[in-house]
Structures are given as C-alpha cells and as structure tokens.
C-alpha cells in the first residue's frame, strides 16, 4: 500500500465522524511506521498542532522522520516513553520524557497539562500493544478512557495506533467502546 492509498483510506475512515473523534486505527505491521507518518502528515495539515505519545520510538527518530518528510517538528509535541531507558534523552520545549512506558500517572499528568496549556488539536498514541506490554489491562483501559475524555473536553481528536497482528487482545475489544470508529489499514 502506498502513501496515497493509505491517506485515502484514512480520510474515508474519518468521513462522517463527529468533531474531535476518538479512533482506533488498526495497521498492518508491514506498513505500520509508514501509516503513522501519513496519519501524522494528514493531521498536521488539517489540525495543525498535535501531540504524539511515543511508546515505541525515541523522540529523535520521530523528529528525524518529520524533517525527512518536510513536516515542521515544531507542530508536534512529543511524550517519549522510550529514550530514558536508552540513556539518550533530553526534555525540551517540544519533548517530554517519561521514566518508562509504565508511568501512566506521569503520562496522564503531562497529557492533561499539554491539553490545558497548549493548542493541541490531536493526539496519536503509538501504540496500544506497547501500552499493554508494560501495564495490566485494567490500568491501560482506565488510562485510555481518561485520555479520550480529557481530549474530548479540550476539543482534541484521539487516534490510537494498533498493530493489526496484536489487535485480538482483550483490551482491543474494550477500546472499541470508547472510540467512535475503528479503521483498518
């Protein structure tokens, strides 16, 4: 699947959704990184300022991907749950590092702060499967419910990326009840 096909499928999936939707985006593992970047481009073009919660890759990698794709990294805040574990991290005006992906309280506080203080119009959570690796299902479900409610209250959309191969777990069935739609790529 090429970038145009991915973009078209995402746009069709978002058609007829309410304002500030919550979407579970299930992505084939072979196009996972590519699809997340296409999604990010689409959201930046339509909504401008956003937040990328990265449980999979360090901020430096995301920043580099944005620059290589001619996207302005200044339009995306990042909460990075990976870099501190590698020892290569630095908090900045646009990036906030968590201790690790199990720091849900810290993640929730940072997200709420960014939603309240900034003009965040979208949140991408990458990824639900990684969230489940580090947290039990009840904690992850409570966190997602809270995240989606805070985002809606602040007027932001939420997109939860899920690798297709992992989408059969219990939480994946549960998240559908919090989301307006599930889109499969």
Helices and strands as residue ranges (DSSP letters): H 3-14, E 22-27, G 29-31, H 32-47, E 50-54, H 59-68, G 73-75, E 76-80, H 83-86, E 95-97, H 104-117, E 122-126, H 128-134, H 137-154, E 157-163, G 164-166, H 170-175, E 181-184
